[in-house]
Amino acid sequence: MASQKFEQLDDDAIAAWILLAPALLLLSLFVFWPILYLLYLSFTTGSFTREGVQWIGLQNYRRLLIDPDFWQVLKNTAYFTLATLLPSLAMPLGLAVLLNQSLALRGLLRTAYFIPSITSLVAVGLGFRGLFQADGPVNHLLDTLGVAPIPWLSSTTWAMPVLIILTIWKQIGFNMVVFLAGLQTIPLNRYEAAELDGADSWRQFCHVTLPGLQPTLIFTTITTTIFTLRSFEQIYVITGGGPLNSTNILVYYIYEQAFAQFDFGYAAAAANVLLTFTLLLIYFQLRVSRTEN
């Protein structure tokens, strides 16, 4: 009897591996192998020419540690990510709570807010670049209000906020739909019990809505962080990393090193730093969620 059970388990395991084989093959080909090759490339120098690449060990990582441009890029990336992340969570959450009420135009508003998420980022970037030109509509509006025009795209202070506004606008719709889905999983009897206990709307939000949305908050935090860290199109279209390197974030820096300077080993080392940081951030967020549970 026991041998029959083991044979059944073996058959199930074989069947499972056969069914998983195509997916594992694709993952190995398009995910695991590129990551391993990227790691190898970070220990080399040279380009894909007849001379090929040469093994140089940890020199690319040492260059990163002493490169002031790289540290400036890291600061820009941290500023861009934090300034984008918090509004990209708070604003969609507020909109989702409002749209979760029985509004007559809820479906239309939900669609309107979601449209930016499916719009081409390159097209949107071109539109924002036109809006924030020195003689663009935004400065015309400021001039009408009696405010001096701002050199948005040529200022080291104001160029980054333009990118942040665009990225937040792009992310709001997706996060709002996710929060709406999460709100609909919270049982109504929790709100009824809280109301019977005398809790007002704010207390219900703090003690019922937020705890009920904890898994959704973790998911949106992770996806928004990844989306922000991989931002490239808006920098490429609007500022090109300028002025004076003030909007150059890590993904665009990697692109410049690899495809403008053709320093593939150095770019690979910077890409590994980005990959490591992203994985550590996701791991930290998941650990925090498990601790709270």
Secondary structure by P-SEA (a helix, b strand, c coil): caaaaaaaaaaaaaaaaaaaaaaaaaaaaccaaaaaaaaaaaaccccccccccccccaaaaaaaaacaaaaaaaaaaaaaaaaacccccaaaaaaaaaacccccaaaaaaaaaaccccccaaaaaaaaaaaaccccaaaaaaaaacccccccccccccaaaaaaaaaaaacaaaaaaaaaaaaaaccaaaaaaaaaacccaaaaaaccccccaaaaaaaaaaaaaaaaaacccccccccccccccccccaaaaaaaacccccaaaaaaaaaaaaaaaaaaaaaaaaaaaaaac
